[in-house]
Amino acid sequence: MLECNIDARGQAARLIAGIGALSFGLVLAIFTMFGVLPSTIGWIVVAGSVFGGAFAIFEARAGWCVVRAMGFKTRL
């Protein structure tokens, strides 16, 4: 089903990017809870960041990249 299409460097890059996106989402959630960001847009951005980070971590663990699966070439 999900055929491995990235090497160890690509997996490491996606894992680091995923952890960074999840961390960024957590910081944005705190800012939104304390009213620094407007709640409507803040929670949408938090959800996008958390979903994107979780998906990047999934790609790293699976060794599979959706962009490469669509036929695009990536550096990593």
VMD Tcl script that builds the backbone (N, CA, C; Angstrom):
set m [mol new atoms 228]
animate dup $m
set s [atomselect $m all]
$s set {name element resname resid chain x y z} {
  {N N MET 1 A 0.818 -1.180 0.000}
  {CA C MET 1 A 0.000 0.000 0.000}
  {C C MET 1 A 0.872 1.259 0.000}
  {N N LEU 2 A 1.551 1.569 1.100}
  {CA C LEU 2 A 2.455 2.715 1.148}
  {C C LEU 2 A 3.873 2.211 0.935}
  {N N GLU 3 A 4.347 2.365 -0.262}
  {CA C GLU 3 A 5.683 1.892 -0.606}
  {C C GLU 3 A 6.727 2.921 -0.176}
  {N N CYS 4 A 7.784 2.463 0.455}
  {CA C CYS 4 A 8.834 3.357 0.943}
  {C C CYS 4 A 9.445 4.113 -0.240}
  {N N ASN 5 A 9.416 5.448 -0.176}
  {CA C ASN 5 A 9.964 6.232 -1.279}
  {C C ASN 5 A 10.882 7.358 -0.812}
  {N N ILE 6 A 11.297 7.340 0.469}
  {CA C ILE 6 A 12.275 8.315 0.957}
  {C C ILE 6 A 13.338 7.588 1.763}
  {N N ASP 7 A 14.532 8.172 1.770}
  {CA C ASP 7 A 15.637 7.545 2.502}
  {C C ASP 7 A 15.692 8.070 3.943}
  {N N ALA 8 A 16.723 7.689 4.666}
  {CA C ALA 8 A 16.855 8.058 6.081}
  {C C ALA 8 A 16.965 9.571 6.264}
  {N N ARG 9 A 17.648 10.256 5.353}
  {CA C ARG 9 A 17.748 11.717 5.450}
  {C C ARG 9 A 16.385 12.374 5.303}
  {N N GLY 10 A 15.592 11.902 4.370}
  {CA C GLY 10 A 14.245 12.435 4.174}
  {C C GLY 10 A 13.346 12.157 5.367}
  {N N GLN 11 A 13.498 10.972 5.935}
  {CA C GLN 11 A 12.708 10.633 7.112}
  {C C GLN 11 A 13.075 11.536 8.287}
  {N N ALA 12 A 14.367 11.769 8.477}
  {CA C ALA 12 A 14.816 12.634 9.575}
  {C C ALA 12 A 14.318 14.063 9.376}
  {N N ALA 13 A 14.376 14.554 8.147}
  {CA C ALA 13 A 13.915 15.915 7.865}
  {C C ALA 13 A 12.420 16.049 8.128}
  {N N ARG 14 A 11.651 15.052 7.737}
  {CA C ARG 14 A 10.209 15.108 7.965}
  {C C ARG 14 A 9.868 14.989 9.447}
  {N N LEU 15 A 10.629 14.185 10.177}
  {CA C LEU 15 A 10.403 14.055 11.611}
  {C C LEU 15 A 10.682 15.369 12.329}
  {N N ILE 16 A 11.786 16.010 11.987}
  {CA C ILE 16 A 12.129 17.298 12.601}
  {C C ILE 16 A 11.091 18.361 12.243}
  {N N ALA 17 A 10.668 18.391 10.981}
  {CA C ALA 17 A 9.647 19.356 10.563}
  {C C ALA 17 A 8.325 19.091 11.279}
  {N N GLY 18 A 7.968 17.828 11.453}
  {CA C GLY 18 A 6.728 17.487 12.142}
  {C C GLY 18 A 6.744 17.885 13.602}
  {N N ILE 19 A 7.849 17.630 14.274}
  {CA C ILE 19 A 7.974 18.024 15.675}
  {C C ILE 19 A 7.929 19.548 15.795}
  {N N GLY 20 A 8.582 20.239 14.869}
  {CA C GLY 20 A 8.558 21.701 14.873}
  {C C GLY 20 A 7.151 22.245 14.657}
  {N N ALA 21 A 6.399 21.642 13.739}
  {CA C ALA 21 A 5.032 22.100 13.479}
  {C C ALA 21 A 4.129 21.835 14.678}
  {N N LEU 22 A 4.292 20.686 15.327}
  {CA C LEU 22 A 3.503 20.409 16.528}
  {C C LEU 22 A 3.838 21.393 17.647}
  {N N SER 23 A 5.108 21.700 17.811}
  {CA C SER 23 A 5.523 22.666 18.832}
  {C C SER 23 A 4.959 24.050 18.533}
  {N N PHE 24 A 5.019 24.451 17.279}
  {CA C PHE 24 A 4.466 25.726 16.851}
  {C C PHE 24 A 2.960 25.769 17.115}
  {N N GLY 25 A 2.275 24.664 16.838}
  {CA C GLY 25 A 0.839 24.580 17.113}
  {C C GLY 25 A 0.534 24.725 18.585}
  {N N LEU 26 A 1.365 24.146 19.441}
  {CA C LEU 26 A 1.175 24.268 20.884}
  {C C LEU 26 A 1.339 25.723 21.338}
  {N N VAL 27 A 2.363 26.394 20.830}
  {CA C VAL 27 A 2.576 27.805 21.167}
  {C C VAL 27 A 1.395 28.646 20.682}
  {N N LEU 28 A 0.924 28.390 19.473}
  {CA C LEU 28 A -0.227 29.129 18.957}
  {C C LEU 28 A -1.479 28.855 19.786}
  {N N ALA 29 A -1.639 27.629 20.254}
  {CA C ALA 29 A -2.794 27.300 21.091}
  {C C ALA 29 A -2.749 28.086 22.394}
  {N N ILE 30 A -1.579 28.205 22.977}
  {CA C ILE 30 A -1.437 28.984 24.214}
  {C C ILE 30 A -1.756 30.458 23.950}
  {N N PHE 31 A -1.233 30.996 22.855}
  {CA C PHE 31 A -1.526 32.388 22.502}
  {C C PHE 31 A -3.015 32.599 22.268}
  {N N THR 32 A -3.664 31.623 21.641}
  {CA C THR 32 A -5.092 31.741 21.366}
  {C C THR 32 A -5.907 31.651 22.657}
  {N N MET 33 A -5.505 30.764 23.554}
  {CA C MET 33 A -6.227 30.619 24.824}
  {C C MET 33 A -6.160 31.896 25.655}
  {N N PHE 34 A -5.032 32.586 25.616}
  {CA C PHE 34 A -4.869 33.802 26.410}
  {C C PHE 34 A -5.324 35.059 25.674}
  {N N GLY 35 A -5.887 34.914 24.494}
  {CA C GLY 35 A -6.465 36.037 23.783}
  {C C GLY 35 A -5.491 36.877 22.985}
  {N N VAL 36 A -4.256 36.420 22.826}
  {CA C VAL 36 A -3.286 37.163 22.024}
  {C C VAL 36 A -3.687 37.101 20.546}
  {N N LEU 37 A -4.179 35.944 20.119}
  {CA C LEU 37 A -4.685 35.771 18.755}
  {C C LEU 37 A -6.203 35.692 18.792}
  {N N PRO 38 A -6.870 36.194 17.756}
  {CA C PRO 38 A -8.332 36.048 17.712}
  {C C PRO 38 A -8.708 34.565 17.695}
  {N N SER 39 A -9.751 34.215 18.411}
  {CA C SER 39 A -10.057 32.794 18.599}
  {C C SER 39 A -10.423 32.075 17.307}
  {N N THR 40 A -11.167 32.694 16.430}
  {CA C THR 40 A -11.594 32.001 15.214}
  {C C THR 40 A -10.400 31.621 14.350}
  {N N ILE 41 A -9.610 32.581 13.987}
  {CA C ILE 41 A -8.463 32.300 13.122}
  {C C ILE 41 A -7.386 31.538 13.879}
  {N N GLY 42 A -7.234 31.806 15.155}
  {CA C GLY 42 A -6.211 31.127 15.943}
  {C C GLY 42 A -6.407 29.630 15.983}
  {N N TRP 43 A -7.628 29.183 16.251}
  {CA C TRP 43 A -7.874 27.739 16.339}
  {C C TRP 43 A -7.770 27.056 14.978}
  {N N ILE 44 A -8.095 27.777 13.918}
  {CA C ILE 44 A -7.940 27.201 12.569}
  {C C ILE 44 A -6.463 26.985 12.262}
  {N N VAL 45 A -5.639 27.973 12.601}
  {CA C VAL 45 A -4.196 27.847 12.364}
  {C C VAL 45 A -3.597 26.762 13.262}
  {N N VAL 46 A -4.065 26.670 14.503}
  {CA C VAL 46 A -3.590 25.619 15.406}
  {C C VAL 46 A -3.926 24.250 14.826}
  {N N ALA 47 A -5.154 24.074 14.369}
  {CA C ALA 47 A -5.561 22.787 13.802}
  {C C ALA 47 A -4.722 22.433 12.574}
  {N N GLY 48 A -4.479 23.398 11.708}
  {CA C GLY 48 A -3.659 23.146 10.527}
  {C C GLY 48 A -2.231 22.775 10.878}
  {N N SER 49 A -1.673 23.465 11.850}
  {CA C SER 49 A -0.302 23.179 12.268}
  {C C SER 49 A -0.188 21.801 12.906}
  {N N VAL 50 A -1.138 21.469 13.770}
  {CA C VAL 50 A -1.103 20.165 14.433}
  {C C VAL 50 A -1.335 19.038 13.425}
  {N N PHE 51 A -2.296 19.207 12.526}
  {CA C PHE 51 A -2.554 18.185 11.513}
  {C C PHE 51 A -1.346 18.021 10.598}
  {N N GLY 52 A -0.774 19.120 10.136}
  {CA C GLY 52 A 0.401 19.050 9.260}
  {C C GLY 52 A 1.589 18.402 9.952}
  {N N GLY 53 A 1.820 18.751 11.210}
  {CA C GLY 53 A 2.918 18.158 11.961}
  {C C GLY 53 A 2.718 16.671 12.183}
  {N N ALA 54 A 1.498 16.294 12.523}
  {CA C ALA 54 A 1.209 14.874 12.730}
  {C C ALA 54 A 1.374 14.086 11.427}
  {N N PHE 55 A 0.959 14.680 10.317}
  {CA C PHE 55 A 1.112 13.999 9.031}
  {C C PHE 55 A 2.580 13.868 8.638}
  {N N ALA 56 A 3.381 14.886 8.915}
  {CA C ALA 56 A 4.816 14.814 8.625}
  {C C ALA 56 A 5.482 13.726 9.463}
  {N N ILE 57 A 5.076 13.598 10.719}
  {CA C ILE 57 A 5.623 12.529 11.569}
  {C C ILE 57 A 5.193 11.168 11.042}
  {N N PHE 58 A 3.947 11.056 10.581}
  {CA C PHE 58 A 3.479 9.812 9.969}
  {C C PHE 58 A 4.320 9.466 8.741}
  {N N GLU 59 A 4.587 10.458 7.896}
  {CA C GLU 59 A 5.411 10.220 6.710}
  {C C GLU 59 A 6.807 9.740 7.102}
  {N N ALA 60 A 7.376 10.334 8.139}
  {CA C ALA 60 A 8.710 9.935 8.588}
  {C C ALA 60 A 8.705 8.496 9.084}
  {N N ARG 61 A 7.704 8.131 9.862}
  {CA C ARG 61 A 7.641 6.768 10.408}
  {C C ARG 61 A 7.381 5.734 9.312}
  {N N ALA 62 A 6.544 6.097 8.340}
  {CA C ALA 62 A 6.192 5.162 7.271}
  {C C ALA 62 A 7.258 5.105 6.181}
  {N N GLY 63 A 8.129 6.119 6.102}
  {CA C GLY 63 A 9.121 6.167 5.026}
  {C C GLY 63 A 8.478 6.497 3.693}
  {N N TRP 64 A 7.384 7.191 3.735}
  {CA C TRP 64 A 6.589 7.477 2.544}
  {C C TRP 64 A 6.288 8.962 2.476}
  {N N CYS 65 A 6.391 9.541 1.297}
  {CA C CYS 65 A 6.121 10.969 1.109}
  {C C CYS 65 A 5.007 11.123 0.082}
  {N N VAL 66 A 3.958 11.850 0.436}
  {CA C VAL 66 A 2.827 12.025 -0.456}
  {C C VAL 66 A 3.217 12.811 -1.710}
  {N N VAL 67 A 4.106 13.777 -1.564}
  {CA C VAL 67 A 4.530 14.575 -2.723}
  {C C VAL 67 A 5.297 13.706 -3.710}
  {N N ARG 68 A 6.183 12.867 -3.211}
  {CA C ARG 68 A 6.910 11.951 -4.091}
  {C C ARG 68 A 5.984 10.911 -4.716}
  {N N ALA 69 A 4.976 10.491 -3.967}
  {CA C ALA 69 A 4.022 9.517 -4.490}
  {C C ALA 69 A 3.216 10.090 -5.653}
  {N N MET 70 A 3.070 11.427 -5.684}
  {CA C MET 70 A 2.363 12.069 -6.797}
  {C C MET 70 A 3.262 12.288 -8.007}
  {N N GLY 71 A 4.546 11.935 -7.898}
  {CA C GLY 71 A 5.446 12.025 -9.030}
  {C C GLY 71 A 6.390 13.207 -9.024}
  {N N PHE 72 A 6.327 14.068 -8.028}
  {CA C PHE 72 A 7.240 15.202 -7.935}
  {C C PHE 72 A 8.559 14.756 -7.316}
  {N N LYS 73 A 9.648 15.353 -7.754}
  {CA C LYS 73 A 10.954 15.064 -7.183}
  {C C LYS 73 A 11.250 16.064 -6.065}
  {N N THR 74 A 11.720 15.577 -4.941}
  {CA C THR 74 A 12.111 16.441 -3.827}
  {C C THR 74 A 13.594 16.261 -3.570}
  {N N ARG 75 A 14.201 17.244 -2.918}
  {CA C ARG 75 A 15.633 17.150 -2.632}
  {C C ARG 75 A 15.937 16.067 -1.614}
  {N N LEU 76 A 15.088 15.924 -0.607}
  {CA C LEU 76 A 15.327 14.924 0.442}
  {C C LEU 76 A 14.424 13.742 0.284}
}
mol reanalyze $m
mol bondsrecalc $m
mol representation Tube
mol addrep $m
